[in-house]
């Protein structure tokens, strides 16, 4: 076995003595098991091997990622929640060579509190915040990242305690409170309200968090907002328009019925008794346009291979969503019935547009609309 292979084996065996010997014998401190793998330093820090990391750094191991598509040693340590290793890397100058091509360290730390929820992950986040870490220029603000990522209340409180603005807005102008309300995240709503978020802040459509909560039938969220003093000026009309009778009682009506009240909706709802999409005709038409956009971008062969749903069916559903939604005979919304396979094509189109293909979206729609639509559809699927 050559010296570099001995070093790789020693690192993987978590044997500091063997690592020291391999390095003394002339092994390359930037060795990798193959050209397709990370360096031994990245492997050591991902496992929290601080003593081995120190030996490799003393021998001149690079603090940079081996290839652009790989995580740097520091980002790997943050992702895996190893605070002692992070401190060592920072002391050796890792912050000075860290790039943002793969996203910021702070974004990785916020995500880690959800994907690997340990006390250590929260301490890593605290440490980075104390160092002054912030979002990369092309990222949303940290508090918006946390809300969009369904971060735990402890994560949101940590960000707020280090100066995050509870009234921060997403790049499209939507307040973090409304993002949390739309997602039904009553814990995040409560934390933001407690920190001073404005319960009556509006988005680009002039809708408040309470109006969004009522549209999406989010009882716990609406209760938190009303207890915080949210204005019900537009909320009652929203409740009437969606025939949310329980909310109408909460908002002070003494008697309610199945009102047919026209409103400007922001949600497309999946009726629980079947795959019937309900919403404004304009939104249903936008969903059809998005589906058509995705199928056109991929073409028939790629669509079939990537989504597992037939291209011709997707093409048909796109036209149905654009042309066929009909006004309900008992309410002001429009609706269209879809089969399981048809609904699957809609979801696959949203997934492709959100995470894979990059095309010009119709009607000036942004990626935020696509992600919001996908999140809300997924939340309603059985």
VOBA-1610 file (N, C-alpha, C; in pm, whole numbers, padded with zeros to 5 digits, always signed):
BEGIN
Unk+00085-00120+00000Unk+00000+00000+00000Unk+00089+00124+00000Unk+00064+00221-00092Unk+00147+00341-00096Unk+00112+00433+00020Unk+00192+00537+00035Unk+00178+00625+00153Unk+00044+00699+00154Unk-00002+00748+00037Unk-00130+00818+00032Unk-00244+00724+00069Unk-00239+00602+00020Unk-00343+00504+00054Unk-00340+00472+00202Unk-00219+00468+00261Unk-00209+00445+00407Unk-00274+00559+00484Unk-00253+00681+00436Unk-00314+00796+00503Unk-00466+00788+00495Unk-00519+00759+00377Unk-00664+00746+00361Unk-00719+00640+00455Unk-00652+00526+00463Unk-00698+00417+00550Unk-00691+00459+00697Unk-00588+00533+00734Unk-00573+00576+00873Unk-00681+00676+00912Unk-00712+00767+00821Unk-00819+00865+00849Unk-00951+00793+00866Unk-00980+00700+00777Unk-01107+00628+00784Unk-01115+00538+00908Unk-01001+00494+00956Unk-00998+00412+01078Unk-00999+00498+01204Unk-00995+00632+01185Unk-00993+00726+01299Unk-00875+00696+01391Unk-00758+00677+01330Unk-00637+00640+01404Unk-00535+00754+01393Unk-00529+00844+01492Unk-00437+00958+01483Unk-00292+00916+01471Unk-00253+00811+01542Unk-00113+00768+01537Unk-00076+00723+01396Unk-00165+00647+01334Unk-00138+00602+01198Unk-00140+00718+01100Unk-00225+00817+01123Unk-00227+00937+01040Unk-00094+01011+01051Unk-00046+01028+01174Unk+00080+01098+01196Unk+00196+01025+01127Unk+00196+00892+01134Unk+00303+00814+01071Unk+00299+00829+00919Unk+00178+00819+00862Unk+00167+00831+00717Unk+00214+00968+00670Unk+00180+01071+00745Unk+00224+01205+00708Unk+00375+01219+00723Unk+00431+01161+00829Unk+00576+01166+00849Unk+00650+01091+00739Unk+00585+00989+00683Unk+00646+00912+00575Unk+00632+00979+00439Unk+00562+01094+00437Unk+00554+01170+00313Unk+00421+01166+00241Unk+00316+01117+00307Unk+00185+01113+00243Unk+00135+01255+00217Unk+00061+01271+00110Unk+00005+01400+00073Unk-00113+01433+00166Unk-00107+01544+00242Unk-00218+01578+00332Unk-00348+01612+00260Unk-00341+01629+00127Unk-00462+01652+00048Unk-00504+01526-00029Unk-00462+01412+00020Unk-00496+01286-00046Unk-00647+01264-00048Unk-00690+01190-00149Unk-00829+01146-00159Unk-00828+01000-00203Unk-00933+00927-00166Unk-00938+00785-00199Unk-00941+00763-00350Unk-01002+00856-00422Unk-01005+00850-00568Unk-01031+00990-00620Unk-01029+01006-00751Unk-01052+01139-00806Unk-01197+01182-00793Unk-01282+01091-00745Unk-01424+01123-00731Unk-01463+01152-00586Unk-01367+01155-00495Unk-01400+01172-00353Unk-01333+01297-00297Unk-01377+01336-00176Unk-01322+01454-00110Unk-01186+01422-00051Unk-01116+01526-00005Unk-00986+01506+00059Unk-01004+01443+00195Unk-00892+01394+00248Unk-00897+01331+00380Unk-00934+01432+00488Unk-00900+01559+00468Unk-00939+01660+00567Unk-01091+01674+00571Unk-01155+01684+00453Unk-01301+01693+00452Unk-01365+01570+00514Unk-01307+01454+00488Unk-01361+01331+00546Unk-01347+01332+00697Unk-01233+01379+00746Unk-01211+01382+00891Unk-01305+01479+00961Unk-01320+01600+00904Unk-01404+01699+00971Unk-01551+01660+00965Unk-01593+01591+00858Unk-01733+01550+00849Unk-01768+01452+00959Unk-01667+01383+01013Unk-01689+01287+01121Unk-01652+01343+01258Unk-01610+01470+01260Unk-01578+01534+01387Unk-01445+01493+01446Unk-01350+01449+01364Unk-01220+01402+01413Unk-01126+01522+01426Unk-01136+01591+01537Unk-01062+01716+01551Unk-00912+01691+01561Unk-00869+01585+01628Unk-00725+01559+01641Unk-00664+01526+01505Unk-00733+01445+01427Unk-00683+01412+01295Unk-00684+01536+01205Unk-00787+01618+01216Unk-00793+01741+01137Unk-00674+01831+01170Unk-00638+01837+01298Unk-00524+01921+01337Unk-00393+01869+01276Unk-00376+01737+01276Unk-00256+01679+01217Unk-00247+01711+01068Unk-00358+01699+00999Unk-00360+01725+00856Unk-00332+01872+00826Unk-00392+01961+00906Unk-00368+02104+00887Unk-00224+02141+00915Unk-00166+02081+01020Unk-00025+02107+01052Unk+00066+02063+00937Unk+00019+01961+00863Unk+00098+01910+00750Unk+00073+01987+00621Unk-00016+02089+00628Unk-00039+02174+00512Unk-00163+02143+00431Unk-00258+02070+00487Unk-00380+02038+00413Unk-00454+02165+00374Unk-00512+02163+00254Unk-00582+02280+00202Unk-00718+02296+00268Unk-00756+02422+00291Unk-00887+02453+00347Unk-00993+02470+00240Unk-00955+02457+00116Unk-01050+02475+00006Unk-01115+02342-00032Unk-01231+02355-00097Unk-01296+02235-00150Unk-01209+02175-00259Unk-01205+02042-00268Unk-01122+01978-00368Unk-01170+02009-00509Unk-01301+02015-00526Unk-01361+02052-00654Unk-01480+02142-00625Unk-01519+02227-00720Unk-01629+02322-00695Unk-01758+02254-00650Unk-01783+02131-00697Unk-01910+02066-00661Unk-01907+02004-00522Unk-01790+02002-00459Unk-01777+01944-00325Unk-01791+02052-00218Unk-01827+02010-00099Unk-01826+02101+00015Unk-01683+02127+00059Unk-01658+02248+00105Unk-01529+02276+00167Unk-01524+02206+00303Unk-01405+02189+00360Unk-01399+02130+00494Unk-01484+02206+00597Unk-01482+02339+00592Unk-01560+02417+00688Unk-01709+02395+00668Unk-01755+02399+00544Unk-01897+02378+00518Unk-01939+02238+00559Unk-01853+02140+00538Unk-01882+02003+00580Unk-01895+01993+00731Unk-01808+02062+00803Unk-01815+02060+00950Unk-01942+02127+01000Unk-01982+02237+00934Unk-02105+02306+00972Unk-02226+02217+00945Unk-02230+02156+00829Unk-02342+02070+00793Unk-02358+01956+00892Unk-02246+01905+00943Unk-02251+01790+01033Unk-02249+01826+01180Unk-02241+01956+01210Unk-02258+02003+01347Unk-02142+01974+01441Unk-02018+01988+01391Unk-01901+01960+01475Unk-01835+02092+01514Unk-01874+02146+01630Unk-01831+02280+01669Unk-01681+02287+01697Unk-01625+02186+01762Unk-01481+02190+01792Unk-01398+02195+01663Unk-01441+02119+01564Unk-01370+02120+01437Unk-01386+02256+01368Unk-01507+02312+01376Unk-01532+02442+01314Unk-01440+02548+01375Unk-01428+02546+01507Unk-01340+02643+01574Unk-01196+02628+01526Unk-01152+02502+01513Unk-01016+02477+01465Unk-00997+02533+01325Unk-01090+02505+01237Unk-01079+02551+01098Unk-01082+02704+01090Unk-01169+02765+01168Unk-01176+02911+01170Unk-01045+02970+01220Unk-00989+02910+01325Unk-00861+02957+01379Unk-00749+02947+01275Unk-00762+02851+01184Unk-00659+02832+01082Unk-00687+02913+00955Unk-00792+02997+00959Unk-00817+03087+00847Unk-00919+03040+00746Unk-01003+02945+00783Unk-01099+02890+00687Unk-01197+02995+00635Unk-01234+03090+00719Unk-01329+03193+00675Unk-01273+03277+00561Unk-01141+03294+00559Unk-01079+03378+00457Unk-01081+03313+00319Unk-01092+03181+00315Unk-01089+03114+00184Unk-01225+03058+00146Unk-01324+03076+00232Unk-01456+03020+00206Unk-01528+03100+00098Unk-01577+03032-00004Unk-01655+03096-00108Unk-01803+03077-00081Unk-01886+03134-00165Unk-02032+03122-00148Unk-02098+03056-00268Unk-02016+02986-00350Unk-02074+02922-00468Unk-02178+02818-00430Unk-02162+02755-00314Unk-02254+02651-00271Unk-02351+02703-00165Unk-02358+02833-00148Unk-02445+02889-00045Unk-02365+02924+00078Unk-02421+03005+00163Unk-02348+03054+00278Unk-02339+02951+00389Unk-02242+02971+00476Unk-02229+02886+00595Unk-02353+02899+00683Unk-02406+03020+00691Unk-02522+03041+00777Unk-02643+02964+00724Unk-02661+02962+00593Unk-02771+02885+00535Unk-02756+02737+00568Unk-02632+02687+00561Unk-02608+02546+00594Unk-02638+02519+00741Unk-02602+02612+00827Unk-02626+02594+00971Unk-02776+02595+01002Unk-02850+02685+00937Unk-02995+02690+00956Unk-03058+02560+00910Unk-03017+02512+00793Unk-03073+02387+00741Unk-03039+02269+00831Unk-02919+02270+00889Unk-02877+02158+00974Unk-02963+02146+01099Unk-03015+02258+01150Unk-03099+02249+01270Unk-03229+02177+01241Unk-03266+02169+01113Unk-03385+02093+01077Unk-03351+01950+01036Unk-03249+01935+00952Unk-03218+01804+00896Unk-03142+01715+00995Unk-03065+01777+01085Unk-02992+01701+01187Unk-03014+01770+01322Unk-03136+01763+01372Unk-03171+01841+01492Unk-03106+01788+01620Unk-02994+01847+01651Unk-02923+01816+01775Unk-02888+01948+01842Unk-02863+01942+01971Unk-02822+02063+02042Unk-02694+02121+01980Unk-02607+02033+01929Unk-02483+02079+01868Unk-02510+02166+01746Unk-02615+02134+01670Unk-02648+02214+01551Unk-02685+02356+01589Unk-02758+02370+01699Unk-02797+02503+01744Unk-02675+02580+01795Unk-02581+02511+01859Unk-02460+02578+01906Unk-02372+02622+01790Unk-02370+02544+01683Unk-02297+02586+01563Unk-02359+02713+01506Unk-02491+02717+01500Unk-02559+02837+01451Unk-02526+02957+01539Unk-02528+02939+01669Unk-02495+03049+01762Unk-02352+03100+01736Unk-02259+03007+01721Unk-02118+03043+01700Unk-02101+03125+01572Unk-02165+03082+01464Unk-02152+03155+01338Unk-02216+03293+01346Unk-02329+03302+01415Unk-02392+03433+01432Unk-02303+03527+01514Unk-02237+03473+01615Unk-02146+03555+01695Unk-02024+03599+01615Unk-01988+03519+01514Unk-01878+03559+01425Unk-01923+03663+01323Unk-02054+03689+01316Unk-02105+03786+01220Unk-02144+03726+01087Unk-02164+03594+01081Unk-02203+03530+00955Unk-02338+03583+00908Unk-02354+03590+00776Unk-02479+03640+00719Unk-02509+03563+00591Unk-02624+03593+00532Unk-02662+03528+00408Unk-02572+03575+00294Unk-02557+03490+00194Unk-02485+03528+00073Unk-02569+03631-00004Unk-02506+03706-00093Unk-02579+03814-00164Unk-02702+03767-00239Unk-02701+03645-00291Unk-02815+03597-00369Unk-02912+03512-00288Unk-02896+03509-00156Unk-02984+03431-00069Unk-03088+03520-00002Unk-03197+03459+00041Unk-03294+03529+00124Unk-03232+03558+00260Unk-03291+03654+00334Unk-03241+03683+00468Unk-03252+03558+00555Unk-03167+03545+00657Unk-03168+03423+00739Unk-03305+03391+00800Unk-03378+03492+00846Unk-03507+03462+00909Unk-03606+03409+00805Unk-03599+03459+00683Unk-03685+03408+00576Unk-03644+03266+00539Unk-03514+03240+00533Unk-03468+03104+00507Unk-03523+03008+00612Unk-03519+03049+00737Unk-03565+02962+00846Unk-03714+02933+00833Unk-03792+03036+00802Unk-03937+03016+00789Unk-03968+02927+00669Unk-03904+02954+00555Unk-03929+02875+00436Unk-03883+02730+00455Unk-03783+02709+00539Unk-03733+02575+00566Unk-03801+02505+00681Unk-03910+02563+00732Unk-03984+02505+00845Unk-03890+02476+00962Unk-03803+02573+00991Unk-03710+02557+01102Unk-03784+02555+01235Unk-03723+02492+01332Unk-03782+02483+01466Unk-03788+02622+01529Unk-03882+02644+01622Unk-03888+02773+01690Unk-03756+02814+01755Unk-03681+02716+01806Unk-03552+02748+01869Unk-03457+02813+01769Unk-03459+02767+01646Unk-03375+02826+01542Unk-03416+02969+01513Unk-03546+02991+01499Unk-03596+03126+01471Unk-03564+03219+01588Unk-03584+03171+01709Unk-03551+03254+01827Unk-03403+03288+01830Unk-03317+03192+01793Unk-03173+03218+01791Unk-03140+03330+01693Unk-03199+03326+01575Unk-03175+03432+01476Unk-03225+03567+01527Unk-03343+03566+01587Unk-03400+03691+01638Unk-03315+03748+01750Unk-03262+03662+01834Unk-03180+03710+01947Unk-03049+03770+01900Unk-03009+03739+01777Unk-02886+03795+01722Unk-02915+03903+01617Unk-03032+03964+01627Unk-03058+04083+01549Unk-03143+04066+01425Unk-03192+03945+01397Unk-03279+03929+01279Unk-03407+04010+01297Unk-03457+04062+01188Unk-03576+04147+01190Unk-03701+04060+01178Unk-03790+04063+01279Unk-03912+03983+01268Unk-04004+04029+01156Unk-03981+04150+01106Unk-04060+04202+00994Unk-03987+04190+00860Unk-03886+04104+00855Unk-03812+04084+00731Unk-03905+04032+00622Unk-03872+04063+00499Unk-03954+04022+00384Unk-03871+03939+00286Unk-03939+03848+00221Unk-03876+03772+00113Unk-03845+03867-00003Unk-03766+03822-00097Unk-03724+03909-00208Unk-03842+03960-00290Unk-03956+03891-00285Unk-04075+03941-00357Unk-04162+04031-00272Unk-04114+04066-00151Unk-04186+04158-00065Unk-04281+04093+00034Unk-04289+03962+00036Unk-04380+03894+00128Unk-04318+03888+00268Unk-04388+03939+00371Unk-04333+03934+00507Unk-04315+03791+00556Unk-04213+03771+00640Unk-04187+03638+00696Unk-04310+03586+00770Unk-04384+03674+00836Unk-04503+03631+00909Unk-04606+03570+00813Unk-04623+03630+00698Unk-04719+03576+00601Unk-04669+03443+00545Unk-04538+03432+00522Unk-04483+03304+00475Unk-04512+03193+00575Unk-04495+03225+00703Unk-04523+03125+00806Unk-04672+03092+00812Unk-04756+03194+00799Unk-04901+03172+00802Unk-04947+03088+00684Unk-04894+03116+00567Unk-04930+03039+00447Unk-04895+02891+00464Unk-04786+02864+00535Unk-04740+02727+00552Unk-04806+02658+00671Unk-04893+02730+00741Unk-04959+02670+00857Unk-04866+02649+00975Unk-04757+02723+00981Unk-04656+02705+01086Unk-04691+02797+01203Unk-04782+02750+01288Unk-04829+02838+01396Unk-04719+02865+01498Unk-04623+02773+01515Unk-04514+02797+01609Unk-04427+02913+01560Unk-04394+02914+01432Unk-04316+03024+01377Unk-04393+03155+01385Unk-04523+03149+01356Unk-04607+03268+01367Unk-04602+03324+01509Unk-04614+03239+01607Unk-04613+03283+01747Unk-04478+03345+01783Unk-04368+03282+01742Unk-04235+03335+01773Unk-04216+03472+01708Unk-04255+03487+01583Unk-04239+03615+01515Unk-04325+03723+01578Unk-04448+03688+01613Unk-04536+03787+01679Unk-04479+03830+01813Unk-04429+03734+01890Unk-04370+03766+02020Unk-04251+03858+02005Unk-04177+03843+01894Unk-04059+03926+01870Unk-04094+04062+01811Unk-04222+04087+01783Unk-04262+04218+01736Unk-04303+04227+01591Unk-04327+04113+01526Unk-04374+04117+01388Unk-04510+04187+01381Unk-04529+04266+01279Unk-04655+04339+01260Unk-04764+04242+01213Unk-04867+04218+01295Unk-04971+04123+01254Unk-05053+04170+01135Unk-05044+04299+01104Unk-05124+04354+00994Unk-05042+04387+00870Unk-04918+04340+00865Unk-04836+04363+00746Unk-04900+04294+00627Unk-04887+04353+00509Unk-04951+04299+00389Unk-04846+04260+00287Unk-04886+04170+00196Unk-04799+04130+00087Unk-04830+04215-00037Unk-04776+04175-00151Unk-04796+04253-00273Unk-04939+04259-00320Unk-05023+04165-00274Unk-05164+04165-00310Unk-05251+04239-00208Unk-05187+04295-00103Unk-05262+04364+00000Unk-05328+04271+00100Unk-05284+04146+00105Unk-05342+04049+00197Unk-05257+04035+00322Unk-05322+04020+00435Unk-05255+04003+00563Unk-05233+03855+00592Unk-05155+03829+00696Unk-05132+03691+00740Unk-05264+03625+00780Unk-05354+03701+00844Unk-05482+03644+00886Unk-05565+03604+00764Unk-05564+03685+00663Unk-05638+03652+00542Unk-05584+03524+00478Unk-05452+03512+00475Unk-05392+03390+00420Unk-05426+03268+00507Unk-05424+03285+00637Unk-05454+03173+00726Unk-05597+03126+00707Unk-05690+03219+00691Unk-05830+03183+00672Unk-05848+03113+00538Unk-05781+03163+00434Unk-05790+03097+00303Unk-05748+02952+00311Unk-05646+02925+00392Unk-05590+02790+00399Unk-05646+02709+00515Unk-05748+02764+00580Unk-05818+02693+00688Unk-05724+02658+00804Unk-05632+02750+00835Unk-05534+02726+00941Unk-05586+02785+01073Unk-05648+02700+01152Unk-05713+02743+01275Unk-05613+02797+01378Unk-05506+02720+01404Unk-05411+02761+01508Unk-05341+02891+01469Unk-05309+02906+01344Unk-05244+03029+01297Unk-05337+03148+01312Unk-05461+03133+01269Unk-05554+03245+01277Unk-05580+03284+01422Unk-05587+03186+01511Unk-05607+03217+01652Unk-05491+03299+01707Unk-05368+03258+01677Unk-05252+03332+01724Unk-05253+03475+01671Unk-05290+03492+01546Unk-05292+03625+01486Unk-05400+03713+01548Unk-05519+03657+01569Unk-05627+03736+01627Unk-05595+03774+01772Unk-05531+03682+01846Unk-05492+03716+01983Unk-05384+03824+01986Unk-05308+03834+01877Unk-05204+03938+01868Unk-05259+04070+01816Unk-05389+04075+01789Unk-05451+04200+01747Unk-05460+04219+01598Unk-05455+04110+01520Unk-05465+04123+01375Unk-05598+04186+01337Unk-05593+04279+01243Unk-05713+04349+01195Unk-05797+04253+01112Unk-05927+04249+01139Unk-06013+04155+01067Unk-06092+04222+00955Unk-06044+04339+00911Unk-06120+04415+00811Unk-06145+04334+00685Unk-06041+04273+00630Unk-06058+04194+00509Unk-06076+04047+00536Unk-06051+04006+00662Unk-06054+03864+00695Unk-06195+03808+00687Unk-06294+03886+00729Unk-06431+03837+00729Unk-06479+03811+00586Unk-06447+03901+00494Unk-06485+03877+00355Unk-06416+03752+00301Unk-06289+03731+00343Unk-06217+03612+00299Unk-06287+03487+00351Unk-06328+03490+00478Unk-06398+03376+00536Unk-06530+03350+00464Unk-06603+03456+00431Unk-06729+03439+00358Unk-06705+03382+00218Unk-06602+03434+00151Unk-06574+03390+00015Unk-06536+03244+00005Unk-06467+03194+00109Unk-06429+03052+00112Unk-06530+02968+00190Unk-06635+03031+00239Unk-06738+02962+00319Unk-06676+02892+00441Unk-06585+02965+00506Unk-06523+02917+00630Unk-06610+02961+00747Unk-06711+02883+00778Unk-06811+02927+00876Unk-06753+02941+01016Unk-06661+02853+01051Unk-06602+02862+01184Unk-06529+02994+01202Unk-06458+03037+01100Unk-06388+03164+01109Unk-06486+03282+01113Unk-06598+03268+01044Unk-06698+03375+01048Unk-06749+03394+01191Unk-06773+03284+01262Unk-06813+03295+01402Unk-06703+03360+01485Unk-06576+03317+01462Unk-06464+03373+01538Unk-06449+03523+01514Unk-06488+03566+01396Unk-06474+03706+01360Unk-06597+03789+01396Unk-06692+03728+01467Unk-06800+03805+01526Unk-06937+03788+01466Unk-06951+03711+01356Unk-07084+03692+01300Unk-07166+03600+01390Unk-07293+03634+01409Unk-07380+03555+01497Unk-07450+03443+01421Unk-07466+03459+01291Unk-07526+03353+01210Unk-07458+03353+01075Unk-07439+03235+01019Unk-07369+03223+00892Unk-07443+03127+00801Unk-07413+03139+00673Unk-07469+03048+00573Unk-07365+03022+00467Unk-07407+02958+00358Unk-07316+02933+00247Unk-07318+03052+00153Unk-07249+03156+00195Unk-07247+03280+00118Unk-07175+03261-00015Unk-07220+03333-00115Unk-07151+03337-00244Unk-07092+03475-00259Unk-06972+03494-00199Unk-06907+03624-00194Unk-06785+03622-00283Unk-06779+03704-00387Unk-06660+03708-00472Unk-06543+03775-00401Unk-06429+03710-00404Unk-06308+03764-00341Unk-06190+03738-00434Unk-06079+03805-00407Unk-05955+03780-00479Unk-05876+03676-00401Unk-05871+03556-00454Unk-05805+03446-00382Unk-05656+03440-00411Unk-05580+03385-00316Unk-05437+03363-00337Unk-05402+03216-00325Unk-05499+03130-00301Unk-05472+02988-00279Unk-05551+02904-00378Unk-05494+02792-00414Unk-05564+02687-00486Unk-05577+02570-00390Unk-05701+02531-00361Unk-05725+02429-00260Unk-05770+02298-00325Unk-05725+02190-00263Unk-05762+02056-00307Unk-05874+02006-00218Unk-05993+01988-00275Unk-06108+01950-00194Unk-06088+01811-00136Unk-06115+01792-00007Unk-06082+01664+00057Unk-06166+01546+00011Unk-06280+01570-00052Unk-06363+01457-00095Unk-06325+01407-00233Unk-06225+01462-00293Unk-06182+01419-00425Unk-06080+01515-00481Unk-06023+01482-00597Unk-05922+01570-00655Unk-05990+01680-00734Unk-06050+01770-00661Unk-06112+01889-00720Unk-06034+02010-00675Unk-05971+02077-00770Unk-05899+02199-00738Unk-05996+02315-00736Unk-05986+02397-00630Unk-06071+02514-00616Unk-05987+02639-00602Unk-06027+02743-00670Unk-05955+02870-00661Unk-06009+02968-00762Unk-05939+03079-00778Unk-05977+03174-00882Unk-05938+03118-01018Unk-06017+03152-01118Unk-05988+03104-01254Unk-05848+03146-01298Unk-05805+03265-01255Unk-05673+03314-01296Unk-05562+03227-01242Unk-05574+03181-01117Unk-05470+03095-01060Unk-05471+02957-01124Unk-05587+02901-01146Unk-05594+02772-01213Unk-05535+02781-01354Unk-05558+02894-01419Unk-05501+02915-01552Unk-05348+02926-01542Unk-05299+02992-01438Unk-05153+03001-01420Unk-05092+02863-01401Unk-05161+02777-01326Unk-05109+02641-01306Unk-05102+02569-01441Unk-05203+02587-01524Unk-05199+02528-01656Unk-05085+02582-01740Unk-05060+02711-01729Unk-04951+02772-01804Unk-04815+02720-01755Unk-04803+02700-01624Unk-04680+02645-01570Unk-04657+02503-01620Unk-04765+02424-01623Unk-04754+02288-01674Unk-04713+02289-01821Unk-04774+02376-01899Unk-04739+02387-02040Unk-04594+02432-02056Unk-04551+02523-01970Unk-04414+02574-01975Unk-04315+02462-01948Unk-04344+02379-01848Unk-04253+02270-01812Unk-04247+02165-01922Unk-04361+02130-01980Unk-04360+02028-02086Unk-04287+02079-02210Unk-04305+02207-02240Unk-04237+02264-02356Unk-04087+02268-02335Unk-04045+02300-02213Unk-03902+02310-02183Unk-03834+02174-02191Unk-03904+02068-02147Unk-03843+01936-02142Unk-03860+01858-02272Unk-03974+01877-02340Unk-04002+01795-02456Unk-04056+01659-02415Unk-04111+01585-02513Unk-04182+01464-02477Unk-04092+01356-02417Unk-03973+01334-02475Unk-03886+01227-02424Unk-03836+01257-02284Unk-03784+01379-02263Unk-03732+01414-02130Unk-03843+01419-02026Unk-03961+01469-02066Unk-04072+01473-01971Unk-04106+01331-01923Unk-04121+01239-02014Unk-04155+01102-01977Unk-04048+01040-01888Unk-03921+01062-01925Unk-03811+01000-01849Unk-03794+01061-01711Unk-03807+01193-01701Unk-03780+01261-01574Unk-03897+01255-01476Unk-04018+01255-01526Unk-04134+01264-01435Unk-04207+01132-01416Unk-04191+01041-01510Unk-04264+00915-01499Unk-04412+00929-01530Unk-04452+01042-01588Unk-04591+01063-01628Unk-04594+01091-01779Unk-04701+01053-01848Unk-04705+01067-01994Unk-04708+01213-02039Unk-04628+01241-02139Unk-04622+01377-02193Unk-04757+01421-02248Unk-04824+01332-02322Unk-04953+01369-02383Unk-05056+01402-02276Unk-05054+01327-02166Unk-05147+01356-02057Unk-05118+01493-01998Unk-04991+01522-01974Unk-04954+01653-01919Unk-04999+01765-02011Unk-04979+01746-02140Unk-05019+01847-02239Unk-05170+01869-02232Unk-05245+01760-02217Unk-05391+01771-02209Unk-05435+01841-02081Unk-05373+01806-01968Unk-05410+01866-01840Unk-05380+02016-01842Unk-05270+02055-01904Unk-05237+02197-01913Unk-05350+02274-01981Unk-05399+02222-02090Unk-05509+02289-02161Unk-05638+02285-02080Unk-05660+02177-02007Unk-05780+02170-01924Unk-05778+02278-01815Unk-05664+02295-01751Unk-05653+02395-01646Unk-05671+02536-01700Unk-05629+02557-01821Unk-05643+02689-01883Unk-05786+02715-01928Unk-05852+02612-01983Unk-05980+02634-02051Unk-06104+02586-01975Unk-06090+02489-01885Unk-06209+02421-01834Unk-06256+02457-01694Unk-06180+02529-01609Unk-06235+02560-01476Unk-06369+02630-01487Unk-06465+02582-01407Unk-06600+02637-01411Unk-06636+02694-01276Unk-06717+02797-01275Unk-06761+02855-01150Unk-06851+02757-01077Unk-06828+02745-00947Unk-06912+02658-00865Unk-07054+02714-00861Unk-07154+02627-00867Unk-07292+02677-00861Unk-07332+02729-00724Unk-07252+02696-00621Unk-07289+02735-00484Unk-07188+02829-00420Unk-07085+02869-00493Unk-06981+02955-00435Unk-06916+03036-00544Unk-06828+03129-00505Unk-06769+03220-00602Unk-06639+03167-00660Unk-06589+03054-00611Unk-06466+03001-00667Unk-06492+02924-00795Unk-06386+02898-00867Unk-06391+02810-00984Unk-06330+02675-00945Unk-06363+02572-01017Unk-06314+02440-00981Unk-06296+02353-01105Unk-06216+02249-01089Unk-06193+02151-01194Unk-06157+02019-01129Unk-06214+01910-01177Unk-06185+01778-01123Unk-06071+01713-01202Unk-05975+01656-01128Unk-05862+01588-01190Unk-05853+01445-01138Unk-05803+01356-01220Unk-05774+01221-01174Unk-05641+01221-01097Unk-05612+01109-01033Unk-05484+01097-00962Unk-05367+01119-01057Unk-05374+01060-01175Unk-05265+01074-01272Unk-05254+01218-01321Unk-05367+01285-01340Unk-05364+01424-01386Unk-05303+01515-01281Unk-05342+01494-01155Unk-05286+01576-01049Unk-05135+01551-01035Unk-05092+01427-01058Unk-04949+01395-01051Unk-04870+01474-01155Unk-04929+01494-01273Unk-04858+01571-01376Unk-04841+01717-01334Unk-04942+01770-01266Unk-04933+01908-01218Unk-04819+01919-01116Unk-04816+01826-01023Unk-04711+01831-00920Unk-04572+01815-00983Unk-04559+01723-01077Unk-04428+01702-01139Unk-04381+01827-01213Unk-04473+01898-01275Unk-04436+02022-01343Unk-04383+02124-01243Unk-04449+02136-01129Unk-04403+02231-01028Unk-04266+02191-00973Unk-04244+02061-00954Unk-04114+02013-00906Unk-04004+02048-01006Unk-04029+02021-01134Unk-03929+02050-01236Unk-03898+02199-01242Unk-04000+02283-01238Unk-03979+02427-01246Unk-03913+02482-01121Unk-03939+02418-01006Unk-03881+02467-00881Unk-03735+02427-00865Unk-03698+02308-00910Unk-03567+02254-00875Unk-03479+02210-00992Unk-03533+02206-01113Unk-03454+02150-01222Unk-03440+02246-01339Unk-03543+02257-01422Unk-03532+02339-01543Unk-03538+02487-01509Unk-03466+02565-01587Unk-03467+02710-01571Unk-03518+02772-01700Unk-03638+02823-01697Unk-03700+02883-01815Unk-03766+03014-01773Unk-03800+03094-01873Unk-03877+03215-01846Unk-04020+03175-01815Unk-04068+03210-01698Unk-04201+03170-01654Unk-04307+03261-01714Unk-04427+03211-01731Unk-04533+03291-01795Unk-04586+03402-01706Unk-04638+03506-01770Unk-04709+03615-01700Unk-04624+03680-01592Unk-04494+03679-01609Unk-04408+03742-01510Unk-04404+03670-01377Unk-04448+03545-01371Unk-04443+03468-01247Unk-04298+03441-01208Unk-04273+03441-01077Unk-04138+03416-01029Unk-04124+03279-00965Unk-04001+03245-00931Unk-03976+03118-00864Unk-04049+03110-00730Unk-04071+03226-00668Unk-04143+03224-00539Unk-04283+03167-00557Unk-04351+03206-00664Unk-04487+03155-00689Unk-04483+03004-00708Unk-04385+02954-00783Unk-04375+02810-00809Unk-04352+02735-00678Unk-04257+02781-00598Unk-04228+02712-00471Unk-04349+02717-00378Unk-04415+02831-00371Unk-04533+02841-00285Unk-04642+02745-00330Unk-04665+02738-00460Unk-04769+02649-00513Unk-04736+02504-00483Unk-04610+02466-00500Unk-04569+02328-00472Unk-04583+02296-00324Unk-04539+02386-00238Unk-04550+02363-00094Unk-04696+02344-00052Unk-04783+02428-00105Unk-04924+02421-00064Unk-04992+02297-00119Unk-04957+02257-00241Unk-05015+02134-00296Unk-04967+02013-00216Unk-04838+02007-00185Unk-04786+01895-00107Unk-04850+01887+00031Unk-04877+02002+00091Unk-04939+02003+00223Unk-05081+01946+00222Unk-05146+01945+00106Unk-05283+01900+00098Unk-05297+01757+00047Unk-05191+01703-00010Unk-05199+01567-00063Unk-05208+01465+00050Unk-05285+01358+00032Unk-05295+01257+00139Unk-05166+01179+00154
//
